[in-house]
Amino acid sequence: MDPKRMIEACDENTIGVVPTFGVTYTGNYEFPQPLHDALDKFQADTGIDIDMHIDAASGGFLAPFVAPDIV
């Protein structure tokens, strides 16, 4: 998920953003920190607070062992 494109899709009706931390079939990770930073800036600029839930069912278990630098 690209932070810039994510923010372009956000408005007062957005209830949340859900990046995937370990795609089931590929194991790819979406880096949550740039998304979090973009949401913080969006809130500072607009006053709109949007929650982020990280879907990490499988990747969340493996990441600390195989990619500790992105946890």
trRosetta pair geometry for C-beta under 8 A, 3 or more apart (Angstrom, degrees):
i j d omega theta_ij theta_ji phi_ij phi_ji
1 5 7.4 -136 -175 74 66 105
1 6 5.5 57 164 -66 109 121
1 17 7.7 144 158 -179 161 110
1 19 5.2 -119 22 -106 136 95
1 30 5.0 41 15 -154 91 139
1 35 6.2 38 95 -88 120 128
2 5 4.2 63 77 19 109 109
2 6 6.4 -175 86 -17 52 86
3 6 5.5 -55 -144 34 30 116
3 7 6.4 27 160 -18 65 104
3 34 4.7 -110 -48 143 135 99
3 35 5.5 -154 -97 -93 88 50
3 37 7.2 -14 -135 70 150 89
3 38 3.8 172 -170 -42 111 150
4 7 6.1 -56 -151 35 29 107
4 8 6.5 32 151 -21 62 106
4 38 7.4 -134 -65 -125 38 142
5 8 5.5 -51 -149 33 35 117
5 9 6.7 29 154 -15 64 106
6 9 6.0 -68 -160 38 31 106
6 10 6.7 33 147 -31 66 108
6 17 6.1 53 -170 -134 124 136
6 35 6.2 15 52 -131 171 93
6 38 6.4 101 75 104 117 148
7 10 5.4 -52 -148 23 39 117
7 38 5.2 -119 -54 168 118 118
7 39 7.7 -159 -90 -79 90 49
7 41 8.0 -26 -108 80 145 104
7 42 5.4 -162 -132 -78 106 125
9 14 7.4 109 123 -92 76 132
10 14 4.5 -55 -142 -7 71 164
10 17 7.5 -38 -85 -65 116 116
10 39 7.8 161 -93 -112 168 78
10 42 6.1 14 92 -162 149 157
10 48 7.4 162 152 108 109 137
10 50 5.9 -76 -147 -48 129 163
11 14 5.8 124 48 -17 48 99
11 48 7.4 -94 176 -154 30 173
12 48 5.6 -124 -97 -110 62 133
14 17 7.4 17 169 -54 122 82
14 48 7.6 78 50 157 102 131
14 50 5.2 -6 108 -117 113 128
15 50 7.5 139 159 -141 10 82
15 51 7.3 -15 157 38 56 102
16 50 6.5 162 -106 -180 30 83
16 51 4.7 -31 -109 76 91 91
16 52 6.7 152 -164 -96 80 27
16 53 5.9 15 179 2 134 100
17 35 6.4 -161 129 175 142 123
17 39 6.6 -140 21 -79 143 131
17 50 6.1 63 -14 141 101 119
17 51 7.5 -173 26 97 70 47
17 52 4.8 -25 68 -109 96 80
17 53 7.7 168 81 28 46 62
18 52 7.4 166 -82 -161 36 60
18 53 5.1 -13 -107 71 85 90
18 54 7.4 161 -155 -103 57 22
18 55 5.5 52 175 -26 101 106
19 30 4.0 -135 -171 95 110 133
19 31 7.9 -70 175 66 155 25
19 32 5.5 -177 65 -95 145 77
19 35 5.6 -172 -41 1 138 169
19 52 7.1 7 8 -169 96 109
19 54 5.7 -19 69 -120 88 74
19 55 7.1 -155 98 26 39 82
20 23 5.3 65 128 -79 137 72
20 28 7.9 56 99 92 111 83
20 29 7.7 -146 108 -140 69 39
20 30 5.4 88 54 7 62 116
20 54 7.9 136 -117 -168 14 65
20 55 4.8 -30 -111 71 64 111
20 56 7.8 152 -167 -76 46 51
20 59 7.3 103 158 14 73 145
21 29 5.6 19 -148 -140 55 89
21 30 6.7 -92 -77 48 52 75
21 32 6.7 -21 -78 -40 114 115
21 54 5.0 32 -18 171 125 110
21 55 6.5 172 21 81 75 51
21 56 3.8 -11 67 -96 120 94
21 59 4.4 -160 126 95 66 129
21 60 5.6 68 99 -64 124 77
21 63 6.5 -36 164 -48 108 147
22 27 6.1 -25 -151 -147 71 49
22 28 7.6 155 -130 74 25 33
22 29 6.0 3 -60 -89 51 80
22 56 6.1 78 25 -144 111 63
22 57 7.5 -136 82 59 115 58
22 58 5.0 -141 128 87 129 78
22 59 1.2 -178 -19 -58 130 113
22 60 6.5 -125 13 -19 135 51
22 61 8.0 -78 37 36 176 70
22 62 6.3 125 -118 47 144 111
22 63 6.5 -118 -56 -50 119 102
23 26 4.7 12 86 49 121 93
23 27 6.4 -51 60 7 74 11
23 28 4.6 10 17 50 119 84
23 29 7.8 -143 -7 -68 79 31
23 59 7.3 41 0 -48 32 131
24 57 7.8 -2 -79 72 96 116
24 58 6.0 102 -106 20 66 142
27 59 7.0 140 -151 -96 56 99
27 62 7.8 -57 -143 88 101 153
29 59 6.1 151 -96 -167 90 146
29 63 7.0 93 -97 -104 139 117
29 67 6.7 -140 -16 91 155 164
29 70 6.0 99 123 126 157 155
30 35 7.3 38 146 -29 108 138
31 34 5.7 53 103 15 109 103
31 35 7.4 159 99 -7 62 95
31 70 6.1 -102 -115 -151 87 115
32 35 5.5 -69 -156 44 45 113
32 36 5.8 47 152 -26 80 108
32 52 7.1 134 -157 149 104 139
32 54 5.4 -30 -93 -96 141 129
33 36 5.5 -53 -143 36 32 114
33 37 6.3 33 158 -20 66 105
34 37 5.6 -51 -145 37 33 113
34 38 6.4 34 155 -20 64 105
35 38 5.8 -54 -149 36 31 111
35 39 6.4 29 152 -17 64 105
35 52 6.4 133 125 -128 114 147
36 39 5.8 -56 -149 37 30 109
36 40 6.4 33 152 -21 65 105
36 52 6.1 -114 -93 32 75 162
37 40 5.6 -52 -149 34 32 114
37 41 6.5 30 153 -16 64 104
38 41 5.8 -54 -149 38 32 110
38 42 6.2 38 150 -23 65 106
39 42 5.4 -50 -145 35 34 116
39 43 6.4 36 154 -20 64 102
39 50 5.5 -116 -147 69 112 100
39 52 6.0 -146 -14 -43 167 120
40 43 5.8 -54 -151 35 30 111
40 44 6.5 29 151 -18 64 106
41 44 5.6 -54 -147 37 34 112
41 45 6.1 28 156 -16 67 110
42 45 5.9 -61 -145 41 27 108
42 46 5.9 -19 171 19 66 116
42 48 6.6 -52 142 71 97 96
42 50 6.8 -11 96 18 135 118
43 46 6.7 -76 -126 55 21 81
43 47 6.8 38 -170 -132 58 9
43 48 6.2 -121 -109 75 60 47
43 49 5.1 47 -120 -95 122 61
43 50 7.2 -147 -67 16 97 73
54 60 7.5 121 120 -80 110 117
56 59 5.2 -95 -148 74 71 87
56 60 2.8 82 146 -49 115 114
56 61 7.8 152 150 -13 90 59
56 63 7.4 -54 -156 -3 118 134
57 60 6.8 91 6 20 7 109
58 61 6.2 -61 -166 31 37 108
58 62 6.7 11 152 -2 70 114
59 62 5.8 -69 -144 48 37 100
59 63 5.5 50 163 -44 76 105
60 63 6.1 -33 -128 14 24 118
62 65 5.9 -78 -167 47 52 104
62 66 5.4 -2 159 14 93 120
62 67 7.9 49 123 19 83 92
63 66 6.5 -78 -125 54 26 83
63 67 5.1 -54 -151 61 70 96
63 68 7.4 128 149 -84 69 38
63 70 6.6 -94 -164 79 116 96
63 71 5.1 139 132 -79 116 102
64 68 5.6 43 -158 -99 47 83
64 71 5.4 42 -87 -71 67 163
65 68 7.4 65 -62 -55 7 92
67 70 4.9 -11 145 30 111 109
67 71 7.0 138 104 -35 76 86
68 71 5.6 -47 -150 14 46 118
